């Protein structure tokens, strides 16, 4: 499935989607609430970013940021699950993402990525983790291992296609930052 893994508590994401708005807490029904997450009609303006504080009772303490995005193409063999890394799917529409390597908009760069927080349906709208510490205090499904490729070391990492896809990690994982790639986040420790 992947070369290795790294725990959610050892990574922090670099938000490349924009600045958070005035919202500082999760929606009343939680981020995965059925009135606004994985829905056919957007319940929030696309690109809305919220910032919440994780107090460390579960996971790392610090701020986390989530963006409201639309899921575009889904890899035929990899339906979307929590912890799947998604990248821009469209050359004309920033806020549509995919987990399918063959559908990814390569011109958007590897550093522009988001992590699904639950199962998702094609063309539906919902929240994706895009910045800061893992919000596992609010979304327990995000805690645990993330797939890596190329021996992620301490410091910056990027998004890469995994050698073989699988339902656990999806088509994309975290990889070594090169001279031509863009940073998606940073690791506190090397992968296992």
Secondary structure, DSSP 8 states (H G I E B T S, - for coil): --SEEEEGGGEEE---S----S--S--TT-TT-TTTSSBSS-SS-TT-EEEEEE-SSSS--EEEEEEEEEE----TT----TT-EEEE--SS-TTEEES-TTT--GGG-TT-EEEE-S---TT-EEEEEEEEE--TTT-GGG-SEEEEES---SEEEEEEE-SS--TTT-SEEEEE--TTS---EEESS---
